[in-house]
């Protein structure tokens, strides 16, 4: 297709995670094993929370949503990456590239906002227990989750609209194994300085502010717990520590990727791999392993079905 003597890009070619065939096969096997083991675990968490009447507290409602978001997020990149490992030519159409980018930031942005909601839930439960049942009622929880989805959609649409306005006339090789903002913008055949600044503010600055704000809020909660003498002190400490681990796992790579100018660094692909494939599936599992109620309900559910 020709426009003004320039070829309009209709597809992109991934350079992949590495050019070494042996390393590709090794990563393929490791990711496939990880994917087939951990993904059913996320689905089991969702089923357990939905089926157990004892897990109706807002904390478990949000955990179920986190597991759903992470399981959905893992479908955006991992399946295609596994197929591409076995393909000589790794090609994606322009339209599918934009769709992948949209859902990546839609679900990713929604998950970041959900972690903010979960931090607020822990603050109310630990620091304002007398007001907890009033503030965190079922209607408020549903509104918070809806706001999280809307926030993720708005965040992602801003990214997509800015990219759709850019002309792409070659080259069309993405130095990555999936479509993301930094790599796609670098292929635009125009000056992208303003767009990069807007992207850094939309993704990078907001991610950094949320990250620092969440760490600060959990520092306050943990200080409050240490001063407390209640019976649930150890349980509250374990829950908050788990939340902090998940926040570091999710926000750390995002801060590294989106808060700097879009210039390639050697660690970019490795960080992206953990951010898009490994950590999202691990988050609910990490939480579940440190939560006795969910583990007990999960074992009870499995035992009941195995007996049947």
N, C-alpha and C positions, 0 to 999 in steps of 0.2 A: 504494500500500500504506500503510495507516494503523495506527500504533501509538501509543497514548497521545496522540491528537490531533496527532501530529507525522509528517511525511512522511519515510519512510525512503528514503534515497538509493539508487537502483539503478544509476545511471550518472553519469559525470562528463563535463563539457564542457571541452575545452582552449581557453584563450584564444589559444594559439599563440605563435610566436616574435615576431611583430609584427602590427599591424593594417593596415599598408601593403601593398596588393596588389602593387605594383611590387617592393618589397623581398622579399616572399614568393616571387615568381617568380624573382627573381635568386638568392636563396638556394637555391631548389629546383634550378635548373640547376647551380649550383656544387656542391651536395652530391651530385647525381646523377652528375655527371662524376667527381667525386672517388671516389664509391662504386664506380662501374663500372671505374675504373682501379686503385684501391688494393686492393680486395677480392680480385680475382684474383691480385694480387701476394702476399697473405697465404697464399692457397691454394697458390700455386707454392712458397712457402717450405716449407710442410708437406710437399708431395709430394717436393721436393728432398731434404729431410732424411731422409724415410722411405725413399727409393730409393737413396741414395748410401751404400755400405758404408764410405766414408771418413769419414762424419760420424756416428760412433757415440759420441763423447765426451759426457759428461754435459752440457756446455755446449750442444751442439746438440740434445740431447734436451729440455732445458728451453726452448730457443728455439722448438722445434716446438710445445711445449705453450703457450708464450706466443702464438704466431701463431694457434693454434686458439682460445684464450680470447678474443683480440681480435676474430677473425672472428665468433665466436659472439656476443660482446658487441655488435657493431655491428648484428646482426639484431634486437636487442631494441627499439631506438628508431628507427633510420634509416628502414626501410621504411614504418612507419606514419606517420612524420613527413612523408615525401615524399607519401604519399597524402593526408594532412590538408592539405598546402599547396594541393591542388587541390579541396578540399571546402569547402563553405560552412559546414557544421556539423561540428565536430570532437568526436565523442562516443566514449567508451569505457565499457564496462560496469564495474560495481564489481568483479566477479570478474576480468575481464581486467586491470583496473588493479592489483589485488593480485598477479596473476601477473607482470605487467611489473615491478612493484617487487621481487618475489622474485628473478626471474632477473637483474635489474640488480645487486642486491647479492650474489647468489650468485656470479656470474661476476666481478664487480668485486672482491669480497673475496678470491676465489680468486686473482685476478691479483696483488693486493697481496702475498699470502702467497708466490706464486711468485717475485716479485721479491726477497723476503727469502731464499728458497732459492737463487736465482741469486747473490745477494751472498755467501752462505755458500760456494757452490761456488767463486767467484773467490778468496775468502779462503784456502780450503784449497789451491787450485792455486798461488797466488802466495806465500803466507806459510808454508804447511806442505806443500811439494811432496813430501817423502818419505812423508807419510802420506796423500797424496791418493788414490791408487789403492785403498787399504784402506778409507778412510772413504767415498769416493764410488763405491762399487761399484754394479753395476746394481740389486741388490735394494734398497739404501739409496735410490737415486734414485727407484725406483717407490714406495717408502714415503713419501718426501717429497712426491711429486706427489699421492699418495692423501691425505695429511694436508692438503695445500693445498685439495683439493676438499672434504674434510670440514669444514675450518675455514671455507670460504666458505659452506657449507650452514648451519652453526650460526649464523654471523653473520647470514645472511639470515633464518633462521627467527625469530631474536629480534626483528628488525624487524617481520616479518609478524605475529607473535603479538601484539605490543604494539598494532599498528594494528587488528587484528581485534577487539580488546576495546573500541575506541572507537565511540561512536554517531555516525552521520552522518544528519542530518535536514534538511540544507539550510543555506546554498546549496551548489551542486555545481559551481562553476566553478573549474577549476585554472589558476592563472596560470603556465602552462608549456606545453611541447609534448609532455610525457610525464609519467607518474606517478612521483613520487619522494617520499621521506619528508617533507621540509619543507613542500611544498605540500599534501599529503594531510592531514597532521596539523592544519594551520590550518583545515580545513573541518569538523573534529569539533565537535559541539555540546555540548561539555563542557570543563571546565578541563583543559588538556593540559600544564601546567607540569611535572609529575613525568615524564610520558612524554617530553617534550622533553629533560629532563635525562638520562634513561636513553638516549635516542637519541644525544645528544652524547657520552656516555661510550662507547657501543657503537661508533659510527662515528667521531666526531670525535677523541676522545682517543686511541683505538687507531691511527687513521690518522696523527695527529701524531707519536705515539711511534715508529711504524714509519718515518715519513719522516725524523725526526731521527736515529734509530738507523742507518738505511741510509746517510745522508750521512756520519755519523761513521765507520761501518765502511769506506766507500769512501775516506774521507780517510786512514785508517790504511793501507789497501791501496796507495793512490797514493804515500804517503810511503815505504812499503817498496819500491815499484817504483823510485822515484827513487834510492834508496840501492843498488839492485841493479846489477850489471854484466853480467847474463846477456844472451844473444843475443836472447831473446824479449821484451826490455824494451819495445820500441816496440809490439809486438803486444798485450802485456798492458795497456799504457797506453791504447791505442786501445779495447780491449774495455771496460775499466773506465770510461773517459770516456763511452762509448756507454751503459752501464748507468746512469750518473749522469743523463744527458740524459733517458732513459726514465723514471727515478724522478721527476725534476722535472716532466715532462709529465703523469704520472699522479697523483702525490700532491699537486702544487701546487693544481690545481682542487678536489680532494677536501677538502683542508684548508680552502680558502676556503668551501666549501659546508657542511661538516658540523661544523666546530669552533666555530661561533658560534650564538647563539639564532636560531631560525627566523623571521627578519624579512627581508622582501623588500628587495633592493638592486637598483639599476639594472643592475649587471653580471651578475646571477645567470643570466639566460637565455643570454647570450653565453658565459659560463664553462661552463655546462651543455652547450651545443652542442659546444664543443671537447672537453669531458670525455667525452661519451657517443658522439660521432660521429667527430670528426676524429682526436684523439690515439690512440684504440685501434687504428685501422687503420694509423696512421703508425709505431707503435712497432716492429713487426718489420721494416718497410722501413728505418727509420733504422739498426737494428742490422745488417741485411744489407748496406747500402751501405758499411758500415765493416768488414765481415768478408770478407777475400779468399777464404777457403775456400768459404764459402757462395755467394758471387758466381760463383766458378769452376765449382762444381758445378751451379749454376742454369743458367749459359750452356751447359754441356756437355749438360744434360738437354734444354734447348730446341733445341740444334743437332741432337741425336740424333733428336728427334721431328719436326723440320722436314725433315730428310733423309728420314725414313721417309714 
